[in-house]
Amino acid sequence: MDEPNLAVFHTVEFIGFYLSPLVLWAAAAIVPFVVLRWAFGRVGLYRLVWHRSLFNIAVYLLVIGGLIYFGNRLWL
């Protein structure tokens, strides 16, 4: 297994504030999450979901995790 590249996980300074990299990844994950939510509504997937809010949180966390994973892989 490869060593993780921690170059992506350094703090970022934005207008004098130090931000955690997770904040930036979470902000970047909003757009794909909104697109997925719209697609799930159009396809009718929400009819099969017991608790829509919990499902949306799980999808959002999967999107953040995927962005971090692939962003870390593509960074170098």
Summary of the structure (lengths in Angstrom):
residues: 76
radius of gyration: 15.4
end to end distance: 16.5
largest distance: 45.9
contacts: 152
relative contact order: 0.16
helix: 71%
strand: 8%
